[in-house]
Amino acid sequence: MRPFDGRRVLLGVTAGIASYKAAWLARRLVQSGAAVDVVLTRGATEFITPLTFEALTGRAVHTDIFAPGHALDHIHLARDVNAIVVAPATADFLARAAQGRADDLLTAILLATTAPVLLVPAMNDRMWAHPLTQRNVATLREIGYTVVDPDVGPLAEGEASGPGRMPEPEAILAHTGRVLDDGALRGRRIIVTAGPTREPVDPVRFLSNRSSGKMGVAVAAAAWRRGATVTLIAGPLEVPPPIGVAVVPVETTQEMADAVARALPGADALVMAAAPADFRAAAPAASKIKKSAAPDRLELTATPDILATTRAQRAAGTVVVGFALETDDLLENARAKLAAKALDLIVANDAREPGAGFAVDTNRVTLLARDGQAEALPLMTKAEVADVLLDRIEALLRAR
Ligand code: CTP
């Protein structure tokens, strides 16, 4: 099952040089399972041809509100979609949309639709910063459109000092996923931890573990897609952090514990998917330990248990989820951790199971609830495991 299976997305393209990236976006939307109807403004056809999009989407491309035989296109196109994405959206298009004009097919569709609208501006950095553009963006946000902030980076005309550049298609795809979702976690604040932590032995060496951060990143991405405000507290990750979430980078277990404690007030849920290092060097050396002076032993001491030390700081209604990676007596050990760390749910996985554990993209887990219920899931991608987990978290939040 692909994320956008059965969904219809209308992709509007306006007259910006970034329209070349809209072709890749159209392809990624189709690959994600969406049926994609493309509408080009007249100016956009100066940059890119309808034929490009017709070939990529396998569907007719629309450009003209006055085309004979197509008088009601704007009504049909506006009615039959699950989301409208305009990328790139030029300054001129934002101005016309903010005024509620209907002087071409794309603006007419915007007025005639009840589907969620995502606008992805791209323009010269000074045009973006202009008070009139900013006022138009504020108006469009006020009426409920999602307007993505442009990136900072090189523009077609050279280096820019401020934002203006269109975000990459992969980021737009993530935003599209969020507007297509029914947003059951809107208004919720969720903290997710991910990855390993590192405990210094000396300035160049550390103790750590094999965690890649993939599971936590999948949970953070899925929570954001469902509308939550997400803080991802992460040790060094092997994968890029997801779009839309606030990332708090940390190094040691103590730093992760401090960051969790700071984020906890007001949080609706805490998902501890990280694998914090359980030990640190008792006395890390201030300078590099030379081979010739290597000690025979390294004295270790325990790091704080984050779930245990934050117990007192958790508000009564906060849903707390832990993970247990075991090599022996999986369910028994996981149940003991659920009780000892006062969790609502624990995700138990066997490190020796093929396709489960660190580094891989799949996982086979059993969800254990506080009431004793056990739900053994089949081998799934980590993204799918994250979705099942968030279904359970949503149910727990509703029951509060
Ligand atoms: N955890 C934590 N603080 C730590 C270590 C782990 O909060 N210092 C969290 C993990 O994020 C996970 C849960 O506790 O959600 C269980 O982690 P795990 O390493 O399986 O358990 P430990 O308590 O470290 O027990 P053991 O190493 O003895 O299995």
Boltz pocket constraint, residues with backbone or C-beta under 6 A from the ligand:
constraints:
  - pocket:
      binder: B
      contacts: [[A, 253], [A, 272], [A, 273], [A, 274], [A, 275], [A, 276], [A, 277], [A, 278], [A, 303], [A, 304], [A, 305], [A, 306], [A, 307], [A, 308], [A, 321], [A, 322], [A, 323], [A, 324], [A, 325], [A, 326], [A, 337]]
      max_distance: 6.0
